[in-house]
Each structure stands twice: as C-alpha cells, then as structure tokens.
Amino acid sequence: MRPPPMSNRRRSPAARPHASRVLLATATALVATAAALLVGGCGLEVTNPNAATEQAVLTTPVGVRTAAVGLQGRFGNALEHAVWVPGVIAGELGTLTNSQSQQREFQRFPNAALNADIQTVNFDLLAFWARQYQVVRAADDVLASVERVTLAPGTRAGVTALARALRAQALGTLAEAWRQIVLDPSGEDPPFVDRATALARVLALLAQARTDLAAQPPSAEFTSQILLPGIDLPNTIRAWQARWSLAAGQYEAALTFANEVPPTAASEYRFSTVDQNPIWGAITANRYFGATAALRADAEPGDTRLARLVGATPIDSLGGTRTLAVQLYRNPGDAVPLWTQDELTLVRAEAHARLGRLPQAIGEINRVRQGAGLAPRTGGELATQAAVLDEILRQRRVSLFLTGQRWADLRRFGRTAEARVEWLRYPEQERASNRNTPPDP
C-alpha cells in the first residue's frame, strides 16, 4: 500500500498540494535535521543534515523523541479532512462559491443535477485516506524503534501510549468512512478487514496504551518535552475508549470508560499563528465551507450553543443550499478539542438508551440540555426508546457540530438516507498499488 506523501508541515490556507505516488517518508526534513545535528557530536566529518536517513533518526533517543513530536504533527495535519469531509457528506457543512469542484462532490445538493459522483481521483478523497495512514505509519515507526533505544521508563511508557492512541484514532476515523480498511499498511498488497475487526483493533490499541501508562507513569521529560501542550493523554485514552466502544456496540464498556473521565477534564490539540489550524484554513481563510442553515432552523428556541457555533444571517447559497457563517475556528491558532464533556454525557445517554435504561438516559440528556439553556425533558415526553434516541441524536447534532462525527451518527442511528453516501469509494492510487482493494460500495 503506497499512499502518496502529504507534507508533515501544515500548508498555508491557499496552498493545496498535488498528489504523486511516492513512498511515504517516515520523518520530516525537520525531524531528520534535528536528529542529525544533535547526534553529530564533535566528529570532524560533516554530514549533510538534509540527507539524514530513517535509520539515523529512529535509532537514537533524540531521534525517537523527535519522531514522537512529528507523529503529533501528522495527527494535527490529518484533522482537516477528518472534520470537513464527514461534515459535508452528512449535510452539516455546505460548500461556498469559493469551494473547488472536488469538494462539491461530497455534498448532496437540492438540485439533483449538481450531484456529481465522488470520483476516485478526487484529491480530497485521497488526502483523507492518505493522511490518516500517515499517522498510522508514523506511529508504527515510533513503536518499532522505541525498543531499540535507551529511554527513561516513564518516557518510553508515554511515547508508546501516545503512538498507540493516535494509531487507534486514525484507524477508527478510517473505519467510519470506508467499509473496509487496512490495519497494517506495510508490505505489498496488505489485506483489508471489515469495520468490526477494525474497531476491535482500535479498542485493543487503546487498552494497550492504557496499560503502558498504568505500568509506568509518564516522565516529566515526556509531558514537558514530547507531549504537546493541551493534550491530557490519560483522559483522552479513556474518552476515546468510550467513543469507540459505543461505535462497536459495547455499551457497558462505553459507560465505564465515560464515567472514568473526571467532569472537569479537557483535552485539545493546539495550534498557533505559525503552526496554523488547517480547519481554520479551509473554513475561515479560504471560505470553502459554511454551516448549512438547517442547523439553526431545526434547533430549539433558546439553545445557547448556536451563537457560539454559527451566525444568524445566511452568507451564501450554492446549488440551493443556504449556509451560515461558522463561528468556530475564526483564528489560525484556535485549538481543536479531542473530545468534550458533552460528548461523554451523550455517550452515557446513548449507552443507557440502547440498554433499555430510559430514565438514566433521560437524566444524561437533561445534563446537556441544562448546559444549553433548555428545559429538561420528562419521561412522558420521551416515553419510548425511539423517542429517547431521537433526542440524543438531536443533541449530538448541536453539541458535536464540526467534530467529524455527524456522518457516523447518521449511520449508527439508521438515518443514512440523510447523508450524501453511506461509504466512500477507494482512491484510485490505493487501488493501483494494492490488489486487495475491495470493490467500491
């Protein structure tokens, strides 16, 4: 499997890279340069830092530490397509007049004549696929090399837990977009597995990450020099265990994991004016997307979340889809939450509901409604499991706006007819390089 390279550095909003079929680089030039400079010592021979090899980077402690930082950079770079592609497919976002033709292929327009198929040569289809696998490959490189170098036990535990957690999240993201995915992208023609198998691997990786941290607390070196500020790794692992357990239909486990996250905990991926948020680039800087006006039109009066999420005045209408300004990610340095307390509350609500515990589910729903300035629902208003689940989906639509989860929610709640497609096609480059690629849905 040879996905094309996507730069590990985030590009300026106006820059859109072109695809080419080349093997993925394990580390960026920045990683290679840093490693070469730091391990060069006082030798008289001068090595070109730009020619540092993968072996040089991943067989030294400083190289592995730097690669772990680079892994997080790849994860941040992959957030863009993981958010807007599912958002457009699910009707959460609409394309604006500034958008490009390949972005419009993901949208279902009211005018049926505008609904061109998502082409297998669509660059953004490829970017979504390839950037997640860049995270997987980078995590694999870190995990393979960490045993070959000497690190403090707490640093080793933190690095391995981080790599497993980010690998798990990338695989889970892929499993919610393609019917079958590759778990191990190394080697020629790697096999594909179904979604259930993929989610089992996701949960196993998160369990391993948790074991790493339980066996050896992360060192100060890891938390201060390797882990990016803003990321609460232990609670992110627990929150992702709750998310993916729910996706896998493991409701008791989802409840357990969600309940383990303290109510004051938070975790986010931070950007800066130099290391810019790619979602900001797509939505605010380039104005490719707006929120579909249906979000505000369908919301309950008095919902205080709306003012934070979207504007009140239509800004564009492309192909009959009215859109509103997105209020999130207005600045290049705005952080992206890795999960929220509302998500965990709604995980608990859904798990209870699917297990038939309607009073408990309604109690969790009302926690979210209270935070949104809405009156609580009663058992009389939500008297059936179907009614409770409908209310959960309604609250997820608002609370989890622009988190990339709406498309998966529609599928899980049996509402796929509202989405542009049920599953994505495979990029042409993947099919050309892997004979095991399944037929398109």
Summary of the structure (lengths in Angstrom):
residues: 441
radius of gyration: 21.9
end to end distance: 19.9
largest distance: 81.1
contacts: 1515
relative contact order: 0.14
helix: 53%
strand: 8%
